[in-house]
Every structure is written in structure tokens, then in C-alpha cells.
Amino acid sequence: MTVYSTYGVAQIAKAEAFATAAHEAINQRRNYSGEPYIVHPRSVAAFVGALPDHTWQQVVLAWLHDTVEDTGVTLQTIRTLFGPEIADGMYFLTNVEKSAGNRMKRHELNVERLKKAPGRVQTVKLADIYDNTKNIAELAPSFAPVFLREKVDVMGVLLRADKTLWSMTMDQIERQQKEIRLEA
């Protein structure tokens, strides 16, 4: 069991409260299931927190990972509230703006960004992908093939991430792809 410093414990609690408030402020819901959005960051944070060599910074990133992308929170706000290390990690975890191009172009830019991310940040992205792909074939069968192909591309650059989590995530993606093929 990982023991955090008092500061780390406080930062995790602050990130949880901040993410919860940010997602609730816009009444964000999970696509396809309609659940309150915060269930996703909660799941990603729990998964990261269960990894044997995780850091409190990774748990903070897990809680916050979609706030800039989805809620209108800026990287500057993250920098002010959580410091430069967390803001820098959030940069890698946040998708490029929709104005950067069509879906394919944005995907390419996001993959290039993640390729440069530190291993601990890549591990948080793996936990995000793991949670997002667990039942995509069931919940969104028509969108799942595109989504899963994109995730395979991302997996190809997350080479500094936790190796066990990488394997688990890739196995899950392949199971979801197989499920789609069986249903077709």
C-alpha cells in the first residue's frame, strides 16, 4: 500500500473535489450510459491508485484528466491550483481543440502529443483508456470500431507506461474488437 505525504493526501482530496465540482457544474453525463460523469475520473483514479508504484501526482492527474478538455477549466487554472507538474501532465492528457482539424487530424495530433508524455502520465492515459473501453462494444456498437482503432493507435505510443497495465488494456481492446466482430 502506498503511503502519501500529508501534502499528497491533501492534493488528491482537492483534485477529487475540484473535478467533481467542474463536471457537476455543467451537468456532464457519460456518453451512452447517462451516468454522472464523475464516475469515470473516480474509476480512473481508483485504478491508478491500485498500481503498486503509483504516485500521488498520478492520482491527482487521474481525477483531473478530463477537466480541461470537457469543462472549460484552463491549464492556467490547473497550474495555479495544482502547480506546474500537474499542469504539464494535464497538457499531455488533454485532447487538442476541435478547431485543430477534423477527427482524423485531431487524433494524429493527440497521438503525437501522448508520444512525448512522461511514462507516469502515459500510465494515467492507459487507465483512462482501460475505463473507456471496458464496455464500448455493448454501449456503442456502431461507434466502437472507430473508437477502438483510435485506441490501438494510442497504445502504440504509450511505450513508457506501466507494462502490466499496457497489456491489460490491450487485451481489453482486443476483447472488445472481437465482441464487435461476433455481433456483426
C-alpha positions in Angstrom: 0.0 0.0 0.0 1.3 3.4 -1.0 1.6 5.9 1.8 1.3 9.6 0.7 2.7 12.6 2.4 0.2 14.9 4.1 0.6 17.3 1.1 -0.1 14.4 -1.3 -3.3 13.4 0.5 -4.5 17.0 0.5 -3.8 17.4 -3.2 -5.7 14.2 -4.0 -8.7 15.4 -2.0 -8.5 18.8 -3.6 -8.4 17.2 -7.1 -11.3 15.0 -6.3 -13.4 17.9 -5.1 -12.3 20.1 -8.0 -13.1 17.5 -10.7 -16.4 16.7 -9.1 -17.4 20.4 -9.0 -16.2 21.0 -12.5 -18.1 18.1 -14.1 -21.2 18.7 -12.0 -21.2 22.4 -12.8 -22.0 21.6 -16.4 -24.2 18.5 -15.5 -21.8 16.4 -17.6 -23.0 12.8 -18.2 -21.2 9.8 -19.5 -21.9 9.1 -23.2 -24.1 6.1 -23.8 -24.8 5.3 -20.1 -26.0 8.6 -18.9 -24.3 8.2 -15.6 -22.9 11.3 -13.8 -19.5 12.0 -15.5 -17.5 11.9 -12.3 -17.9 8.1 -12.2 -15.2 8.0 -14.9 -12.5 10.1 -13.2 -13.3 8.2 -9.9 -12.7 4.9 -11.7 -9.5 6.1 -13.4 -8.2 7.4 -10.0 -9.0 4.2 -8.2 -7.3 2.2 -10.9 -4.2 4.3 -10.9 -4.2 4.3 -7.0 -4.2 0.5 -7.1 -0.9 0.3 -9.2 2.0 -0.8 -7.0 4.4 2.1 -7.8 2.0 5.0 -8.4 2.5 8.5 -7.1 0.0 10.9 -5.6 0.6 13.1 -8.6 -0.7 10.4 -10.9 -3.9 10.1 -8.8 -4.4 13.8 -9.0 -4.0 13.6 -12.8 -6.4 10.8 -12.9 -9.1 12.9 -11.1 -8.4 15.9 -13.2 -7.7 14.3 -16.6 -10.9 15.4 -18.4 -11.5 18.8 -16.7 -9.6 21.0 -19.2 -10.9 19.1 -22.2 -14.6 18.9 -21.1 -15.5 21.6 -18.6 -13.9 24.9 -19.7 -11.3 24.8 -16.9 -8.0 26.1 -18.3 -4.5 24.8 -18.0 -3.6 28.0 -16.3 -6.2 27.4 -13.6 -4.8 23.9 -13.1 -1.3 25.4 -12.9 -2.4 28.0 -10.3 -4.3 25.5 -8.2 -2.1 22.4 -8.5 1.3 23.6 -9.7 3.4 23.2 -12.8 4.0 19.4 -12.6 0.3 18.7 -12.7 -0.4 21.3 -15.3 2.3 19.9 -17.5 0.8 16.4 -17.1 -2.6 17.7 -18.0 -1.3 19.2 -21.2 -0.4 15.7 -22.4 -3.8 14.3 -21.2 -5.9 16.9 -22.8 -7.0 16.5 -26.4 -6.3 19.3 -28.9 -9.0 21.8 -29.6 -11.7 20.8 -32.2 -10.5 23.8 -34.3 -7.2 21.9 -34.9 -8.9 19.9 -37.7 -11.2 17.0 -38.5 -11.4 14.0 -36.3 -8.5 12.2 -38.1 -6.2 15.2 -37.9 -7.0 15.8 -34.2 -6.4 12.1 -33.5 -3.0 12.3 -35.2 -2.1 15.4 -33.1 -3.2 13.8 -29.9 -1.2 10.7 -30.6 1.9 12.8 -31.3 1.3 14.7 -28.0 1.0 11.5 -26.0 4.1 10.0 -27.6 6.1 12.8 -25.8 4.4 12.3 -22.4 6.4 11.1 -19.5 5.8 7.4 -18.5 3.8 8.2 -15.4 1.5 10.4 -17.4 1.2 7.7 -20.1 0.2 5.3 -17.3 -2.7 7.6 -16.4 -3.8 7.7 -20.0 -3.7 3.9 -20.0 -6.1 3.8 -17.0 -8.3 6.3 -18.9 -8.4 4.0 -22.0 -9.0 1.0 -19.9 -12.0 2.5 -18.3 -13.3 3.9 -21.6 -13.0 0.6 -23.4 -14.5 -1.8 -20.9 -17.9 -2.0 -22.4 -17.8 0.2 -25.5 -18.9 -2.7 -27.8 -22.1 -3.1 -25.8 -22.9 0.6 -25.2 -21.9 2.0 -28.6 -21.7 -0.8 -31.2 -21.7 1.5 -34.2 -19.1 3.9 -32.8 -16.9 1.2 -31.1 -14.9 0.1 -34.3 -13.7 3.7 -34.9 -13.0 4.3 -31.2 -11.1 1.1 -30.7 -9.0 1.6 -33.8 -8.0 5.0 -32.4 -7.1 3.5 -29.1 -4.9 0.9 -30.8 -3.0 3.8 -32.4 -2.6 5.5 -29.0 -1.4 2.2 -27.4 1.4 2.2 -30.0 3.0 5.3 -28.4 2.4 4.6 -24.7 5.6 2.7 -24.5 6.9 4.3 -21.3 3.7 3.5 -19.3 3.2 0.7 -16.8 3.8 -2.6 -18.7 1.2 -4.7 -16.9 -1.5 -2.1 -17.3 -0.5 -1.7 -21.0 -1.0 -5.5 -21.5 -4.3 -5.5 -19.6 -5.6 -2.5 -21.7 -4.5 -4.0 -25.0 -6.2 -7.3 -24.1 -9.4 -5.5 -23.2 -9.3 -3.6 -26.5 -8.9 -6.8 -28.4 -11.7 -8.5 -26.5 -14.0 -5.5 -27.4 -13.0 -5.8 -31.0 -13.7 -9.5 -31.0 -17.1 -8.8 -29.5 -17.9 -6.4 -32.3 -16.9 -8.9 -34.9 -19.0 -11.6 -33.3 -22.0 -9.4 -33.3 -21.6 -8.3 -36.9 
